[in-house]
Amino acid sequence: MRFSILIPSKNGENYIENCIKSVIDQDFEDYEIIIGDNNNNKFFKDVLSKYLNNNKIKVINHNRDISVTENWKSCLDASNGDYIIMLGDDDCLLPNALSKIDNIININNKPECLSFNGISFYSANSFEDIEFGAYKSNFFDYTRYKILEGWLSKKQCIKIVNKMYNFENYLPLNMQPHVISKLAITRIKKSIYQPPFPDHYALNALLLTSSNWYISYQKIVAVGISNKSFGHYYFNSKSSEGLRYLGLKINFNNQIDGSILNTCMMIWLQNIKKDFSSYLFKTKVKRKTYLYRQVFFMISGFIKKDITFWVLGSFFVNLRIYDKLLLLILPFHLNIIKKGLEKIFLSNKKDIIKLQTKMNIFEFTRKNNF
């Protein structure tokens, strides 16, 4: 079998059908769909019941709430395809996506890992002022980081991982635009999906261990942001609520207050360095970079009136002495200051095109070409 399409789902009853329909209307037949039902409600099961006579669809039922990582693992363990495609329940494959992927695989002698592009789709009410939905026509700008179409060298792959330790992602950290082979997965000694964010761990582990990696600018997926997705929590400054939704418990020594995403990134960066020390023995997990990102996050929250002056002041007062000393050299890092100010003053909604009539992700991607 060519493709295993994994769709782990939690509270996805309003979206999962669009995701399923985007797969079964492909012009390519050699695939299976593995759905991870994370203790979902009756409405979700009623939606799935319409498709259970399709022998390409397999459902993994969980009768208790499990974490996002456990759900991803269960789907992967049940898969039989040569290549894995991961979708969220509010995502959508673009038309002819599977045939495009298969063509790239065939003409390039079966790469172990491939990266593609896509669009972003914002469901109605995913932001306060998005009444009917919205989209971005380009999910990730590879050219910004000078990532060209074609093969990544091993040196480039390791460089991309090292850039992560400066909190810079030269490839999309979401798993949806990446297609990975079972062969590449076998090179990793432990489960490829690890908390707190299984996609972040998997991508970096694969970059370090896979024998080859191919980049294509072709668009294969619409990455959905709905009012139940983690993206919704992130873009609406509710990351802590998002982590609870994902079933994640964060335990990090010497944690700095601020964005829980930055703390999670420190956790998986440390785990990657520990698990793949032979590739990263010279790489350092930089507390300084973590600190500065938290500082700008807190200042941004104050400017946007998400936090009070008292909370901001308490943040600086409660920093460890070492962290306060690190703040003294912040003025010498002009590039970090520039990026921090951009995060404060540039909107997350840049380049978003609002729809004028209500349309779901499946309808939108079938009526428009990208």
Secondary structure, DSSP 4 states (H G I P E B T S, - for coil): --EEEEEEESS-TTTHHHHHHHHHTSS---EEEEEEEES--HHHHHHHHTTTT-TTEEEEEESS---HHHHHHHHHHT---SEEEE--TT-EEPTTHHHHHHHHHHHTT--SEEEEEEEEEE-TTSSTT-SS-EEES-S--GGGGT--SEEEPHHHHHHHHHHHTTT--SS-SSSTTEEEEHHHHHTSSS-S--SS-HHHHHHHHHHHH-S-EEEEEEEEEEEEE-TTSHHHHHHTT-HHHHHHHHT-----TTPPSS-HHHHHHHHHHHHHHHHTHHHHTT----HHHHHHHHHHHHHHHHHTTSS-HHHHHHHHHTS-HHHHHHHHTGGG-HHHHHHHHHHHHS-TTTT-EE-SS---HHHHHHH---
